[in-house]
Amino acid sequence: MSESEKAYEAVEVARTTGKIKKGTNEVTKSIERGTAKLVVFAKDVNPPEVIMHIPLLCKEKGIPCVEVPSKEELGAAAGLQVGTSAIAVSEPGEASALIKEFNKKG
């Protein structure tokens, strides 16, 4: 399973058993507050400036951050009808084990 697939799965599991934040503003707030356990952002966001700050913020706060290729797939994993630029998992629920794997990489 690729890192992207793991990230999508973690978002899906967290959505159903925990809590997630959707969209750049919500994600940025949860990173700044230190409540994000995992951040997933899409590579195909236009303009890229919208999400450029997210990996830097995550690095500063020590939060695992994963880039995935598609905002459409990220939106679908989050249970949305539309694509989304970024997702933060604030309460992992049953996705804890998946998120721990990302922590090891960072």
Phi, psi and omega in degrees: 000131181285166179298321178298315180298319178298319180296315178300317181296317179300318179296315180298313181295317180295325179297319185274333185242353182222223179221142175230155174249138184244140175094153186302314183296311179299317181295315180302315179299316183290330175292313182297325179280349180077018181267347181284133177261333178206138177240133178236127179229154184268141180286330188268031179278136178236131352286152183299338179302334183303323184242004184304328184283342188296308180300324180294314178299317180299317180298315178303318185268355180072032180259131178298137186226128184236132175265130176244156187288332192231125176290332178295312180294323178296317177300317179297318179297330180273002178080023181258155176279345184238166177289158176223145184286325185204153178225138171241132174270114181264326173231109189292335184059232182278004179270005183307314182296318178298317183292324177302324179298322178290324178299323181295323182291322184291000000 
